[in-house]
């Protein structure tokens, strides 16, 4: 076991983690622990853009952006957080430009902007061009730019270090962050990182689903690790299904395709979004478009031999325009489906894309132990965090904005905190790595007969079948029973590789434990929320119920409690912060 000491430890090297590192790395001794080489992080898969009310192309302001974020999130958004994000969006884009990010430009040399779903002018009257972009590789460019700047500032990276535990100590009755424990992939060694502050930026957990735009590595490690340490999770039932995944595969085609004029059509060739969102049509928020697509298929108007998808039509656009603005999207269609987007519509269907819930934080990215109590020295940003700027449905391009605004805030807050904080003392009579050592060795020496791959496959299939775009009490109960059975099977899991170096067999088994725990929480939250709101649509409760459910869900680990028949969980609520915009009907 190796022991390291730093002022700030950042877990995750995607957009949020590296944006935090740029700030803290200039002010305090900072280490970034990442399970992937930084430029392979999933931020690089984000295609369409990062929104800010720059007003470079047409009139816009941050208040309209705030309203769109709140309305798009079906009024479950904490409005103070939305205001912070929309105000600071402009500087966040300009920061990236100064760091060297090659945005697309207008003929006058300004950062170009395009339309994106749910973004409007004048509080919903018409679509607005707000998304700043670098072709359809915006996330990739952000990731490269942030990494270059981390290198420039001398940030220390520990690549392929899997963080499997959060260290916390109690001082004067207050729980504090004290570091992290990581498994080094190259050697199999356990490393203890002692620190004054810890920032979690570990990304999402889309691999609980089978059809997903998420990479194989998005297993919710940070979310599960903090939950196991007694911290709550907020709004985990809300998961976004992106409308345009390649049919049957889930690989993402960016909303930029519709922003540039792409049209969704059913099997009859009808532009069906005119019926569901007559004002902004194909550029309605993602939850509305995804449900509309699924409904067209369900009612027999799908396309293809089995009528199980709809079509994204780009054929009316000039090939030169497609090549200039959407090069990756068209290449994906050709490579994975054998479709030529110049002349053929592309088969698409909703794919699991983004978790709106996560580790609860305030607007300074400080993690909350309950509704009001901050955990000193612990921060979270990006998709693993829930500052609730996305509410129950995230607008497109707000994720790349979120990681930059709140990643920066997390880095600054952590650096400020460590100026006066002392390095927490770990108990001398305890081994800080014992939990991880036991977990790793138990799994490595396991002779169980259950296969990791088989359990993961069964988990993802039941989540796809029962917890996707449409949900009911019956489907959720089915999924919950399946997950409980899989958790029993997981106790008898076995792995083939007994080695120490590059043992991915071992790590996938540990990640599966995270996925099973997160799936249970998602389902329990969805059962409890007997209404439809944003990405959570209950067919047995199709209306939004502000009287009973205009509040955040908070789930805690508690051996004495029980929720929806599951022992060991406690559910509480947290009020939604409303500043200027009262909940109203969500028409587009």
JOFENUR-V639733 format. One record per pair of residues at least 12 apart in sequence whose ideal C-beta (glycine too) atoms are under 8 Angstrom apart, sorted by the first residue. I is the first residue (numbers start at 1). GAP is how many residues later the second one is. Records with the same first field share a line. If there is no record, write none. Layout:
BEGIN
I->GAP  GAP
END
This chain:
BEGIN
1->188  189  190  191  430  432  436
2->187  188  189  190
3->188  189  191
4->27  187  188  189  190
5->188  189  190  418
6->23  24  25  150  187  188  189
7->17  21  22  23  188  189  190  408  411
8->16  20  21  22  23  187  188  189  190  191  403  406  407  410
9->21  22  24  170  171  184  186  188  189  190
10->14  20  21  22  23  188  189  191  401
11->22  23  152  169  187  188  189  190  191  211
12->20  21  22  29  188  189  190  191  210  370  372
13->19  21  23  25  28  134  144  146  188
14->24  27  28  29  129  187  189  368  389
15->26  28  124  127  128  131  367  385  388  389  392
16->27  185  365  366  367  369  386  387  388  390  391  394
17->15  17  24  182  184  185  364  365  390
18->14  20  125  128  129  131  132  137  389
19->127  362  384  385  388  389  392
20->179  181  359  361  387  388  390  391  394
21->129  132  134  390
22->124  127  128  131  133  386  389
23->385  388  389  392
24->173  175  387  388  390  391
25->125  128  129  130  386
26->127  389
27->388  389
28->386  387  390  391
30->125  126
31->125  126  127  162  164
32->118  123  124  125  126
33->125  128  130  147  149  160
34->123  124  125  126  127
35->125  126  127  128  150  182  186
36->123  124  181
37->122  123
38->105  109  112  119  121
39->104  105  108
41->102  162
42->161  162  172  173  175  176
43->96  99  100  357  360
44->95  96  99  100
45->94  95  168  170  207
46->92  93  94  96  353  354
47->89  90  91  92  205  207  209  281  282
48->68  83  85  88  90  206  207  208  211  348  349
49->64  65  67  82  83  84  89  207  210  347  348  351
50->42  43  46  81  82  83  88  92  347  350  351  354
51->14  38  65  68  79  80  81  344  346  347  350
52->13  37  38  40  41  78  80  349
53->12  33  36  37  77
54->36  39  56  57  59  76  78
56->50  54  55  56  57
57->49  55  56  72
58->63  70  71
59->62  69
60->61  68  69  70
62->21  24  25  27  28
63->23
64->56  57  58  59  64
65->21  24  54  65
66->13  16  17  19  20  514  515
67->56  57  514
68->50  51  52  56  327
69->13  16  17  320  321  322  326  329
70->12  321  511
71->47  53  510  513  515
72->46  213  319  321  322  323
73->283  316  317  318  319  320  321  322  461
74->213  317  318  319  459  460  470  512
75->316  471  475  501  506  508  509  511
76->159  162  312  315  316  457  458  474  476  500
77->311  312  313  314  499
78->309  310  311  313  498  499
79->498  499  500  501  502
80->283  497  499
81->282  306  307  308  496
82->307
83->496
84->279  305  321
85->304  313  316  317  320  321
88->317  320
89->312  316
92->309  312  313  316
93->18  39
95->309  313
96->46  49  308
97->14
99->46  47  49  50
100->45  48  49
101->33  40  41  44
102->32  39
103->29  30  31
104->29  30  31  221
111->21
112->20  21
113->16  17  18  19  20
114->15  17  19  142  145  146  211
115->12  13  14  15  16  144  168
116->14  15  139  140  143  167  279  280  281
117->138  141  142  163  165  166  167  168  169  172  278  279
118->162  165  166  167  168  277  278  470
119->12  164  276  277  278
120->160
124->155  463  464
126->153  154
127->153  156
130->267
131->125  128  265  266
133->123
135->189  190  191  192  193
136->118  120  121  189  190  191  192  193
137->190  191
138->262
139->261
142->258  262
158->24  26  33
160->24  25  26
161->21  22  23  24  30
162->20  21  23  59  345  348
163->17  18  19  39  58  59  62
164->17  18  19  57  61  272  275  276  346
165->15  16  60  63  64  268  270  271
166->14  15  32  34  59  60  63  212
167->12  13  14  25  27  31  259  265
168->61  207  210
169->255  256  257  258
171->253
174->202
175->55  194  200
176->199  200  201  202  248
177->18  20  21  198  199  200  201  247
178->16  17  199  246  248
179->13  14  15  16  19  245  247  253
180->13  15  18
181->12  251  252  254  255
183->253  257  324
185->317  318  319  322
186->315  316
187->313  314
188->311  312  313  315
189->311
190->243  246  247  250
192->240  241
194->229  230  232
195->182  228
196->181  221  222  225  226  227  228
197->180  181  182  217  220  221  224
198->179  180  181
199->166  180  181  182  211  212  215
200->22  25  26  159  167  178  179  180  181  184  185
201->21  179  180  181  183  184  202  206  209
202->18  19  20  21  180  182
203->14  15  19  179  180  181
204->14  16  150  151  179  180
205->13  14  15  18  150  309  310  313
206->12  33  146  147  148  149
207->12  13  249  253  308
208->12  144  251  252  255  307  310  311  314
209->30  143  251  254  255  258  259
210->40  247  250  251  253  254
211->34  38  39  138  140  141  253  257
212->38  139  140  141
213->29  32  37  38  39  138  139  140
214->138  139
219->292  293  295  296
220->135  164  294  295  298
221->290  293
222->137  158  162
223->135  136  161  291  295
224->289  290  293  294
225->289
226->133  141  154
227->290  294  330
228->289  329
230->326  327
231->128  129  136  137  138  144
232->128  136  137  138  322  323  324  340
233->124  125  126  127  153  288  321  322
234->123  124  125  126  152  154  318  319  320  340
235->121  122  123  151  153  157  290  317  318
236->119  121  122  282  285  286  289  317  319
237->120  285  286  288  289  291  292  299  316
238->117  118  119  153  154  155  295  296  297  298
239->113  115  116  117  118  228  283  296  297
240->46  47  50  112  113  114  115  116  153  154  295
241->45  46  49  109  110  111  112  227  228  294
242->13  44  48  108  109  110  111  112
243->12  21  43  46  47  50  105  107
244->13  14  20  68  104  107
245->103  104  105  106  108
246->86  87  90  91  100  101  102  105
247->57  61  62  90  100  101  102
248->61  99  101
249->87  88
250->101  102
251->81  85  100
252->99  101
253->59  76  79  80  93  95
254->72  74  75
255->31  141  142
256->69  70  73
257->55  57  69  72
258->24  25  54
259->24
260->57  61  62  65  66
261->53  55  56
262->20  50  51  52  55
263->19  49  50  53
264->18  25  29  46  47  48  49  84
265->38  45  46  48  80
266->30  35  36  37  44  45
267->29  34  35  36  37  40  43  44
268->33
270->31
272->20  24  29  38
273->16  19
275->17
276->12  13  16
277->12  15  311
278->310
279->308  309
280->308
284->304
285->108  110  303
286->67  107  108  109  110  249
287->105  106  247  248  250
288->300
290->60  179
291->178  179  246
293->17  55  56  57
294->55  56  175  176
296->14
297->12  13  52
303->42  44
304->43
308->41
309->38  39  40
310->37  38  39
311->34  35  36  37
312->33  34  35  36
313->32  33
314->12  16  27  28  31  32
315->26  27  28  29  30
319->23
322->19  20
329->12
330->12
333->13
350->118  119
352->112  116
354->29  36  40  45
355->28
356->30  32  34  35  36  37  38  178  179
357->29  168  196
358->22  25  26  27  28
359->21  25  26  27
360->25  26  192  194  214
361->18  19  20  24  25  26  45
362->12  25
363->24  46
364->45  49
365->14  15  16  20  22  41  44  45  48
366->12  13  47
367->12  13  18
370->184  202
371->183  201  203  204
376->41  45
377->37  40  41  44  47
379->31  34  35
380->30
381->21  22  25  26  28  29
382->20  21  24  25
383->16  19  20
385->21
386->166
387->15  19
388->164  188  189
389->13  17
390->12
391->143
392->141  142  143  144
393->141  142
439->71
440->66  70
443->50  52  63  66  67
444->51  54  59  62
445->53
446->47  48  49  63
447->47
448->43  44  45  46
449->43  45
450->39  40  42  43  44
451->42  43
452->41  43  53  56  57  60
455->31  34  35  38  57  61
456->52  56  59
458->24  28
459->23  24  27  53  56  57  60
462->16  17  20  21
463->16  56  59
465->14
466->12  13  16
467->12  52  55  56  59
469->68
470->67  69
471->55  65  66  67  68
472->66  67  68
473->54  65  67
476->47  50  51
477->50
479->40  44
480->40  43  44  47  84  85  86
483->33  36  37  40
484->36  82
486->30
487->29  33
490->22  23  26
493->16  19
495->14
520->46  49
521->34  48
524->31  39  40  42  45  47
525->28  30  46
526->12
527->37
528->25  35  36  43
529->20  24
530->15  18  19
531->12  13  14  17  18
532->12
533->16
544->42
546->37
550->26  33
551->22  23  24  25
552->21  22  23  24
553->18  20  21
554->17  18  19  20
555->14  15  16
556->13  14  15  16
557->12  13
558->12
END
